[in-house]
Structure formats: structure tokens, C-alpha cells
Amino acid sequence: MKPKSLGALRDVVTSKLIKTPQLMLLLMANKRGTGWTMTELTATTGLRPSVLTMAKKKLTEDGLLVEHCPQRDRRVTKVYLTESGRDTAKEMWSALRLLVGAEKEIRAGVV
């Protein structure tokens, strides 16, 4: 679903109740289909490991993210999006694109 107005954007974001660290984790997990380790996510996002762990826990509870230990190295856990997580990430990207477009129009004096 692509939001078509700023009101629709607000509805998408608030209906998902996604906080910034969760959004960052969701969008990063969507970026790479091969999964991310928490170490990689910490380095990429700049968020503290404790913040990412809380975001991971919430997204997992909501059914948007799953953890998987590869057979060859059980010390490493990777996170992946579920199908619902991929759908939510797509909605969030659409919402963010709309927001950026609206901001550009406001700065240009179009709105």
C-alpha cells in the first residue's frame, strides 16, 4: 500500500507503531536478503547494541523479524524479515518517499 497523502502517511506510521530504531532495523533487514548479524547492524546503523536488541525483540514479537543460526557456525545469529516484515518495510519506504517529496515541495514553496 502506497500512502497518497500526508494524512495517509501518518496513518501508516501510527498504525504500525514503529519507533525509529525499529524502523532502521526493519529497513536494513529489507536491504539485504542474506540476513544481518547484530554486529553488522550495529556498525551500519550506529545504534547501540542494547537499542538494537530491544528493537529486534519488538519486531520479532510482532512477527516482522525472525532469527536464524546457520548450521556451520552456531555462534552467529542472523536476522531476516518475515513476509509480513517485507510488506511493512515496503509500506515504510513508500511513506518515507512521500514525506521526502512533501518536504521538497514545502521548501520549494509549492505547497
ZILIN-V823832 format. One record per residue. N is the residue number from 1. PSI is psi in whole degrees, 0 to 359 (999 if undefined). OMEGA is omega in whole degrees, 0 to 359 (* if undefined). Layout:
BEGIN
N PSI OMEGA
N PSI OMEGA
END
This chain:
BEGIN
1 125 179
2 119 179
3 139 184
4 358 179
5 169 178
6 328 176
7 318 178
8 324 176
9 311 178
10 318 180
11 318 179
12 311 183
13 314 182
14 330 179
15 331 180
16 342 181
17 49 182
18 126 178
19 166 185
20 311 179
21 323 178
22 319 178
23 315 179
24 315 180
25 317 180
26 313 182
27 323 177
28 318 179
29 327 179
30 333 184
31 329 184
32 118 180
33 347 182
34 3 178
35 163 181
36 141 168
37 161 178
38 328 177
39 316 178
40 317 180
41 321 178
42 314 181
43 322 184
44 318 184
45 335 184
46 5 178
47 151 177
48 147 179
49 323 180
50 323 179
51 315 178
52 323 179
53 317 178
54 319 178
55 317 179
56 317 180
57 313 180
58 314 180
59 326 177
60 315 178
61 325 180
62 358 178
63 20 181
64 344 186
65 146 174
66 154 176
67 147 179
68 134 175
69 119 177
70 147 180
71 320 188
72 338 180
73 95 184
74 351 178
75 340 185
76 127 174
77 132 177
78 150 177
79 143 180
80 154 174
81 145 169
82 176 177
83 318 177
84 322 177
85 319 178
86 318 178
87 317 179
88 319 178
89 319 178
90 318 177
91 318 181
92 320 177
93 317 178
94 317 179
95 317 179
96 320 178
97 318 179
98 317 180
99 315 179
100 318 178
101 318 179
102 320 179
103 319 178
104 320 179
105 319 179
106 316 180
107 328 180
108 353 179
109 16 180
110 325 183
111 999 *
END
